Amino acid sequence: MAHAPSAKRHIRADEKKRVRNKARKSAITTLEKKFNAALTEGNTEEAKKALQVCFSAYDRAVKKGVVKRATADRRKSRLNLALNKASK
């Protein structure tokens, strides 16, 4: 257990960051599920809208430091590939 007051503050701050980051990642996962649901229904217009929302969420997560840039780019690319494959 931490003894120094600054270490205790860091522990509290880290817990708040962990909860915030988990919520952001969970929101992205939910958006991806909506995108995938639209794809499986064959609704490409709805999927395109959901894709834009996913892209925006990933970009915000990168900006906040929740997700690394390369990870976001890879996932965005895979979502886009899935949409293109379904559109054919």
C-alpha positions in Angstrom: 0.0 0.0 0.0 1.2 3.5 -0.8 2.3 5.6 2.1 3.2 9.0 0.6 0.3 11.4 0.1 1.2 12.0 -3.5 1.2 8.2 -4.2 -2.2 7.9 -2.6 -3.5 10.8 -4.9 -2.0 9.0 -7.9 -3.9 5.8 -6.9 -7.2 7.7 -6.7 -6.5 9.5 -10.0 -5.6 6.2 -11.7 -8.8 4.6 -10.6 -10.8 7.4 -12.0 -8.9 7.2 -15.3 -9.4 3.5 -15.5 -13.2 3.8 -15.1 -13.3 6.6 -17.7 -11.2 4.7 -20.2 -13.3 1.5 -19.7 -16.5 3.5 -20.4 -15.0 4.9 -23.6 -13.9 1.5 -24.8 -17.3 0.0 -23.9 -19.0 2.7 -25.9 -16.9 1.9 -29.0 -17.7 -1.7 -28.6 -21.4 -0.9 -28.5 -21.1 1.2 -31.7 -19.3 -1.6 -33.4 -22.1 -4.0 -32.5 -24.7 -1.6 -34.0 -22.6 -1.4 -37.2 -22.3 -5.2 -37.4 -26.1 -5.6 -36.7 -26.8 -3.2 -39.6 -24.5 -5.2 -41.8 -26.1 -8.6 -41.0 -29.5 -7.1 -41.7 -28.2 -6.0 -45.1 -29.0 -2.4 -44.4 -25.9 -0.7 -46.0 -27.2 2.9 -45.6 -27.6 2.4 -41.8 -24.2 0.6 -41.7 -22.5 3.6 -43.4 -24.0 6.0 -40.8 -22.9 3.7 -38.0 -19.4 3.4 -39.6 -19.0 7.2 -39.5 -20.0 7.2 -35.8 -17.5 4.4 -35.1 -14.7 6.3 -36.9 -15.5 9.5 -34.9 -15.5 7.5 -31.7 -12.1 5.9 -32.5 -10.6 9.3 -33.4 -11.8 10.8 -30.1 -10.4 7.8 -28.1 -7.0 8.2 -29.8 -7.1 11.9 -29.0 -7.8 11.1 -25.3 -5.1 8.4 -25.2 -7.5 5.5 -24.6 -6.6 3.7 -27.8 -3.3 3.7 -29.7 -3.3 5.3 -33.1 -2.3 2.0 -34.9 -5.0 0.0 -33.1 -7.7 2.5 -34.1 -6.5 2.6 -37.7 -6.4 -1.2 -37.9 -9.9 -1.5 -36.5 -11.3 1.3 -38.7 -9.8 -0.4 -41.7 -11.4 -3.8 -40.8 -14.8 -2.1 -40.4 -14.4 -0.4 -43.7 -13.4 -3.7 -45.4 -16.5 -5.4 -43.9 -18.7 -2.6 -45.3 -17.2 -2.8 -48.7 -17.5 -6.5 -48.8 -21.2 -6.3 -47.8 -21.9 -3.6 -50.4 -20.8 -5.8 -53.3 
